[in-house]
C-alpha cells in the first residue's frame, strides 16, 4: 500500500503537516515569553522538575519545598530563606515551573498587590513558563486563569479555563472558575 509510487503517501504527508503544525505551535507558544523576556523554563540552576512526576516529587521537589515552601510562604506571611515571599516563590517556580501550590500562592500574591520585592521577572512570566514547560497540565492552566481573572483579563482567563477543561473534562475547579 505505501510502496506504490503512483499513489500519494497520505501518511507521510500527514506526518509532515503535523510536524509543521507542531513547530508553528511551539513558536507561537514562545512568543509571549520573548515579549516579556521570561527566560527559558527548561534552563534553570536547579531542575526543572515536573510537579506531576512522582519520581521528581520524591527525589527533588520534597527538598525544594523543605527549604523554600513552608507554611509561611504558602500563606503569604513571609519568606523562608529571606524576609521576602517572592524570593522563595521565585526559587520554587524556577526549579519546578508547574508547581501547583506555588502557582496558586503566586496568583494570590499578585491579587493582593503586595509591593514588588526585589528584581524578579513579571508575575505573568511564571505562568507562561509553566504552560510552556507542561502544556498538558490542567492545573497550570486553571491557576493561570485565576491569575488572569484577578488581573481583570476575563477573556484571556476564559481561554485558560477552557484549555484546562479540554485537557481534563473532569477537572471540576476549571468548570467552576469558568462559570
C-alpha positions as CSV (number, residue, x, y, z in Angstrom):
1,X,0.0,0.0,0.0
2,X,2.7,2.5,0.9
3,X,5.2,1.3,-1.7
4,X,3.2,2.1,-4.8
5,X,4.9,5.2,-6.3
6,X,1.8,6.1,-8.2
7,X,-0.3,6.6,-5.1
8,X,0.1,9.6,-2.8
9,X,1.6,8.8,0.5
10,X,-1.0,10.2,2.9
11,X,0.7,9.1,6.0
12,X,4.0,10.8,5.1
13,X,2.0,14.0,4.1
14,X,0.1,13.8,7.4
15,X,3.2,13.5,9.4
16,X,4.8,16.4,7.6
17,X,1.7,18.5,8.2
18,X,1.7,17.6,11.9
19,X,5.4,18.4,12.2
20,X,4.8,21.8,10.7
21,X,1.8,22.5,12.9
22,X,3.8,21.4,16.0
23,X,6.7,23.7,15.0
24,X,4.3,26.6,14.5
25,X,2.6,26.0,17.8
26,X,6.0,25.9,19.6
27,X,6.9,29.3,18.0
28,X,3.6,30.8,18.9
29,X,3.8,29.5,22.5
30,X,7.2,31.0,22.9
31,X,6.2,34.5,21.6
32,X,4.7,35.7,24.9
33,X,7.9,34.6,26.7
34,X,10.1,36.5,24.4
35,X,7.8,39.6,24.5
36,X,8.0,39.6,28.3
37,X,11.7,38.4,28.5
38,X,10.7,35.5,30.7
39,X,13.6,33.2,30.0
40,X,13.7,29.6,29.2
41,X,11.7,27.4,31.7
42,X,14.0,24.5,30.8
43,X,17.2,26.2,31.7
44,X,17.5,26.6,35.5
45,X,20.2,26.3,38.1
46,X,18.0,23.7,39.8
47,X,15.7,21.4,37.8
48,X,13.4,21.9,36.1
49,X,11.4,19.2,37.8
50,X,7.9,18.2,36.9
51,X,5.4,18.6,39.7
52,X,3.2,15.9,38.2
53,X,6.1,13.3,38.1
54,X,6.1,11.1,41.2
55,X,9.8,10.4,40.9
56,X,10.7,14.1,40.7
57,X,8.4,14.8,43.7
58,X,10.1,12.1,45.8
59,X,13.7,12.8,44.8
60,X,13.8,16.5,44.3
61,X,10.7,18.5,44.9
62,X,10.4,17.5,48.5
63,X,13.8,19.1,49.1
64,X,12.8,22.3,47.2
65,X,9.7,22.5,49.3
66,X,11.5,21.8,52.6
67,X,13.8,24.8,52.1
68,X,11.7,27.2,50.1
69,X,8.0,26.5,50.5
70,X,7.0,26.3,54.2
71,X,3.6,27.3,55.6
72,X,4.6,30.9,55.9
73,X,5.4,31.1,52.1
74,X,2.2,29.2,51.2
75,X,0.1,31.5,53.3
76,X,2.0,34.6,52.1
77,X,3.0,35.6,55.7
78,X,6.7,35.8,54.9
79,X,9.7,34.3,53.2
80,X,11.5,31.2,54.4
81,X,15.1,31.9,53.2
82,X,14.7,35.7,53.4
83,X,12.2,38.3,54.6
84,X,10.6,38.3,51.1
85,X,8.0,35.9,50.0
86,X,8.9,36.3,46.3
87,X,12.5,35.1,46.9
88,X,11.1,31.7,47.8
89,X,8.3,31.6,45.3
90,X,10.7,32.5,42.6
91,X,13.1,29.7,43.6
92,X,10.3,27.1,43.7
93,X,8.9,28.2,40.4
94,X,12.2,28.2,38.6
95,X,13.0,24.8,40.0
96,X,9.5,23.4,39.5
97,X,7.8,25.6,36.8
98,X,4.5,23.7,37.2
99,X,4.4,23.6,41.0
100,X,0.6,23.7,41.5
101,X,0.6,25.1,45.1
102,X,3.3,27.7,44.3
103,X,1.4,28.9,41.3
104,X,-1.8,29.3,43.4
105,X,0.2,31.2,46.0
106,X,1.7,33.4,43.3
107,X,-1.8,34.2,42.0
108,X,-2.9,35.2,45.5
109,X,0.2,37.2,46.0
110,X,-0.4,39.1,42.7
111,X,-4.0,39.7,43.6
112,X,-3.0,41.3,46.9
113,X,-0.8,43.7,45.0
114,X,1.9,43.5,47.6
115,X,4.9,45.7,46.9
116,X,7.4,44.1,44.5
117,X,10.2,42.6,46.4
118,X,13.5,42.6,44.6
119,X,14.3,42.1,40.9
120,X,12.1,39.3,39.7
121,X,10.5,38.6,36.3
122,X,6.9,39.8,35.8
123,X,4.4,37.7,37.6
124,X,2.8,36.5,34.3
125,X,6.1,35.0,33.2
126,X,5.9,32.3,35.9
127,X,2.5,31.2,34.4
128,X,3.7,31.4,30.8
129,X,6.8,29.4,31.7
130,X,4.6,26.7,33.4
131,X,2.4,26.5,30.4
132,X,5.4,26.0,28.1
133,X,7.0,23.6,30.5
134,X,3.9,21.4,30.9
135,X,1.2,22.5,28.3
136,X,-1.0,19.4,29.1
137,X,-1.3,20.2,32.9
138,X,-4.9,21.4,33.5
139,X,-4.0,22.7,37.0
140,X,-1.4,25.0,35.5
141,X,-4.0,26.3,33.0
142,X,-6.5,26.9,35.8
143,X,-4.0,28.7,38.0
144,X,-3.1,30.9,35.1
145,X,-6.8,31.5,34.5
146,X,-7.2,32.6,38.2
147,X,-4.3,35.0,37.9
148,X,-5.8,36.4,34.6
149,X,-9.2,36.8,36.2
150,X,-7.8,38.7,39.2
151,X,-5.8,40.9,36.7
152,X,-9.1,41.8,35.0
153,X,-8.4,39.9,31.9
154,X,-11.6,37.8,31.7
155,X,-11.3,36.8,28.0
156,X,-7.8,35.5,28.5
157,X,-8.8,33.7,31.7
158,X,-11.7,32.0,29.9
159,X,-9.3,30.6,27.3
160,X,-7.1,29.1,30.0
161,X,-10.1,27.6,31.8
162,X,-11.4,26.1,28.5
163,X,-8.0,24.7,27.8
164,X,-7.9,23.1,31.3
165,X,-11.3,21.5,30.6
166,X,-10.2,20.3,27.1
167,X,-7.2,18.6,28.8
168,X,-9.3,17.1,31.6
169,X,-13.0,17.4,31.2
170,X,-13.5,16.1,34.8
171,X,-11.4,18.9,36.3
172,X,-14.2,20.5,38.4
173,X,-12.2,23.5,39.6
174,X,-11.8,24.7,36.0
175,X,-15.5,24.2,35.3
176,X,-16.3,26.2,38.5
177,X,-13.9,29.0,37.6
178,X,-15.2,29.2,34.1
179,X,-18.7,29.6,35.4
